[in-house]
């Protein structure tokens, strides 16, 4: 997926500051490799094929009989799983329902009437308020009997209390893996296994950090984003032209925002959807403040056979006759990149040539490494989220 010099190359090649930051990033990366070799970043164990899951294939087989899967969680406990499901939805034979917010709508009732379903509840701390509230909203003894799987730290917490009371299957959420980094651990891989995906094919960290194209792209990309950040260009916009990648964008958004938004520093990640946003936000992107850089998401797939009927198109739109919708979307994406290039708006392109576990695992790994390296350049801790805890404490005061 990654090719040499394919990130931001047109915008920094003659920049002295970028050249300095490129050298700095290379040093940071070499220190990172030493830390990785000495197991100083334990969460990255879950990105290796050698990582041992706290579930067996017997457990996977036990719950694979269910045609419906309900996943309840918040933030990093669920966004990775959502992005996996959206990416592979066309080939997954099961229906998966996600509860990742408190929402006053009818889907709670739908789930209560759902048959042939198992329930996966995920919270690292085991005390996530919204997760427990959502579980309570769909709860009934008959509904959850012998169908409940809880992924949490094995310690005294609310979900362990529920697990013990209702004899749920418990899968350990490793203490050293933060939620937003957990997609290739039990959090994302157990649901993926139930979806019928090959979980080991997602993992390839050792080979990727030996791959010259991957490493070159990673270092150049990090140096470019850091250079932009120092110039006050710190709005990172995912401009997505493929709906199956929407949830990957949301996963990236949380990873960047929660990892780097500290001490008055950070990158502001936002999601935008083409070609719809051509008619609302593109004017701002092209002629507004130059405080943004862009990541184009797309696939090289031809899409389905849905075409524009020649019988409805007037002569002045004859260029649309019999055109595949995916072809039209790609034309709009390419036109936008072309104009961005002319206006020297910094962007990068990530295109999925095929939808496989390996390609999705590669981009998960790339973005995680990008985040860790950026944090080292910015001198911040990418693994905590202290300000979020303040809101949790204050919320409990209002509920008490």
N, C-alpha and C positions, 0 to 999 in steps of 0.2 A: 504493500500500500504506500509506503513512504519511499520517495526518491530523493537522491542527492540534490541539495540546494532548492527544494521546492517550496520553502516557506519564506515569504517576504523578500525574496531575493532582489526584486526590482527597486526596493525602497531603502536598502541599507548598504549596498555594495560599495558606495563611495563615502559612507559615513564614518568619520574617525571615531565617534562615540560608540558606534556599533562594533567596530573592530576591537576597541578596548574591552567592551563587554563580552565579545566573543571569546577573547583570551581568558577573561575572568570566569566565564561559564565553563570553559574547558577544564580549568583548575578545580572548580566546584564539582564538576562531574567526576574527575579523577578521585577526589576525596570521597565522593559518594560511593564509587566503586569499592574503595577500601572499607568503608563502613558496611557495605553490603556483604563483602567477603568475610568481615568479622562479626556478622549478624547483629549490627548495631541498629537496624531498622526492621524489627521482628515482624511488623505487619506485612512486609513484602514476602514473607514465607508463603502466604496464601496465593501468591502469583506464580509459585513454582509447582511443577508437576509432582514434586516429592511431598507436598503438603498433605498431612493426614487429616481427613475430615472427621468430625465427631458424629458421623452417621455411617451406617453400613448399607450395602446394596440390599440387604434383607429389609431394612427400614424403607428404602426407596420402593422396593417391590410391594411392601405392605400397603403403602398409600398410593401406589400407581394405579390401583384398580378404580380410583374415583375419576369420574369424567369432568368434574368441576373442581377448581381450586380457588379458595378464598384466601387472599393474603392481606393481613392487617399490620400496618407499621407506619412509621413517620420518617421523613428525611432519608438518610443513608440506609436505613433498615429496609427500605422498599423501592427506592428509585432505581437501583441497579437491576432489581428483578423486573420492574416495569419496562426498563429499556431493553432487556433481554427478550421479554415476551413480545413487545412491539416489533422488534427487529425480526423475529422468527414467526410472527403470528400466522402467516400464510401456511406454514408447514406444521404448526402445532395443532394437534387434533383435539386438545382439551380447551375448555373455556376457563379463563382466569379472571377473577374479579378482584379489584384492588380498592382498599380503604386506606387512603393516605391523607385524609383531612376529615374534620368534623363538618358534615354537610347535611342540612335539613332537606333531604329529598326522599324519594320513594325506594331507593335501592336497598335500604335496610329491610323493608318489607319483602322485597324480592329475594333477598338472601335467606330470610327466615323460611320462605317457601321452597328454597332450593333443595333438590334431592341429589343424591349421589355426589356429595361434595366433602372434601376435607378442608381444614382450616389451619393456616400457618400464621402464627402470631410472632412478630419479631420486635425485640427491643433489647439493645445491649444492656442498659441499666436494669431493665425489667420494671421500671417505674415510669415509663412515658405516659403522661396523663391522657393524651388523645388516643393512644393505642388501647389503653384499658377501657376508656369510654366507648370506643367503637366495638370492642369485644362485648362489653356489657349491652350495647344496643342491639346486637344480633343474637344475644345469648338465649339458649334454652338447653336444658339438660339432654333432651333427646337429639337435638340438632348436633351437639358437639360430642356425644358419647362415642368413644373409640375413634374419633375423627380429628382430634385436636393435636397439633404439633406446636410446641413453643420453643423458639430460639432465643436464648438469653444467657447472661452470665450465671454460673452456678453459685449463687449466694442468696442471702436473705433479701428477697425483693417481692414485689406484688405478683409478677408473673409466675415465680416459683411457687408462691402460695396457691395460686389458681391451678397450676400444674399438679401439685400434690393433692389438692382437693378433688380434682376431676380426672385424675389418673392419665394425664396427657403424656404424649411422647415428648421428651425433653432433649434438645440438641444444644450443646454448649456453644455460646458465642464467646470466642477467645477474648480475654481481657485486654490483650495487647493489640487488638484490631479495632480501630475506631469505625463507627458506623459508615461514614462516607467513603472509607477505604475497603469496605467489606464485601464488595460485589463478587469477588472470586473466592470468598470463604463460604462457610455454611449458609450465610445469609442469602446469597444469590444462587449458590450452586445446588442447594437442596431443592428449591423450587424448580430450577432449571432441569435437574434430574427427573423430577416428576413430569416435566413437560416433554420428556423423551430426548433431551439434548445430551451430547457427550461432554461432560463437564471437564474432562482432562484436556480437551482440545482448546479450551479457553486460555490455558496457562502455558506461557512460553517465555518467561522472563529471562532465563539463562541464555537462550538462543538470541533473543532480541537485543540484549546488551552486547552481544558479540557481532551483531549485524551492522556493517558499516553504514548502510543507507539509513537505518533506523536511528543509530546514534548521531550521525551527522545532522539529520533532520531535527532530532530532539535538541541538540546543542544550539543549532542556528535559530530554532524557533524560540527557545528560552531566552537567548541573547536578544533577539528582536523584540519580544514582549517586554523584557526588562528595560530595554532602551526606550520603547514607547512609554512605559510607565514613568520613567524618569522625566520625560518630556510632558507629562500630564495627560497623555493619551491613554486613559485607563478604563475606558468602556469597551468591554469585549462582547461583541454581538455575534451570536450564532445565527447565521442566515441560512435557513434550512429549506431545501427544495424537495424533500422526500419525507412523507408523513410517518413512515416507519422509523424515522430517526428522531421524531419529536421528543420522546422520553429520554433518549440519549442526551439530548440537549439539556433537559431538566436535571439529569444526573450530573452533567458537567457544571451546570450553574451552581448546584449546592457545593460540589467539590471545591470550586474556585472561591466562592463567596465565603464559605465557613472556614476554609483553610488559610486564606490570605488576608481577610478583612480584620486587621488588628492594629493597634497602636497608631491609628491614623493613617495606616497604609492599606493597600488592597487594590483589587481589580473588580470592577463592577460588571458581572456577567448578565447579559440580557438575551432573550430569545426573540427571534423574528422569523416569520414564515412566508416564503415566496411560493408563487407570485402574488399571493394575497396582499402582502405588505407593500408591494409596489404602488398600491393605490392609497396608502396611508402614511408610510414612514420613509419611503425612498427619497422624497423631496428633502427631508431632514438629513438623511445619510449623505446625499450628494452636495447639498448647499448649506447645511447647518454647521455648527461648531466642529472643528477638526479635532475632536477628542475621542474618536472611536477607531477601533480596528475590528476586522471581521473574519469569521471563519465560515466558509461555505460548506454546507453538508449536502451530499447528493450520492446517488448510486449510478452505476453505469448500466443498470438493467434497462431493458427496452420497455418494461411495463406490460400491461395487458393489451388486448387487441382493440380496446375502445378507441374509436376514431370519430372525427368530426364528419358528419354526413355531408356529402357534396350537394344534396338536395336542398339544404337550408341556407347555404352560404352564398351571399350576394357577390357580384363580380369584383367589387373593390376589396373583398376579403378572400379571393380565390386561392391565395397562398395557404389558407387553412384547410382546403378541401382534402378529405381523406387523411389528414395528419393525425398521427397517434398523439394522445394527450401527453404522454411522457416526452415525446419529441418536442412538443410545444413548451413544456416546462423547462426542458434542457436549453432550448433556444433563449428563453427569458433569463435563465441562470447565466448562460454564456454572455449575453448582452450586458448584464449587470457587471460581470467581472471585467468586461472590455471597457466599460465606462469608468469603473473604479480605477483601472490601470491608467487610463488617460488623465484622470483627475488626481492620480498619485494617492489614492486612499488605500492604506495598508490592508491587505487581506491574505488569507491562505485558503487553500482548497483541500478538503478531505473527501475523497470519493471512494465508496465501497464498490469494488469490482465484482465481488460475490458476497452473498450472505452466508457466512460460515462462522462456526464458533471461534475459529482461529482469527479471522479478521476482526470480529467484535472484541475478542480478548486483547488483540494488539492495540486497539484504540483505547480500551480501558487502561491498559498498562502505560501507554504513551501519556495520557492525560494525568495519570497519577504521578509518574516520574516528572513530568513538566511542572506540576504543582510543588513537588518536594524541592526541585532545583530552584524554582522561583523563590520559594520561602527562604532558602539559604542565601540567595542574593539579596533578599529584602531584610534578612536578619530577624525573622519572626518564626514562632513555633507553629507548624502547620497542623498539629495533631490535637490541639485543644480548641475550645469555644467558650471561654469564660463569660462573655457577655450574655450568651443565651441562658446561662444558669440564673442570671438575675431576673429574667422574665419568668422563668419557671417558679422561682421563689415568690415573686410578686403575685402570680396567678393563683397560687395556693392560698394566699391571704384573702383574695376576693371570693374564693370558693368556700372558705371555712366559715 
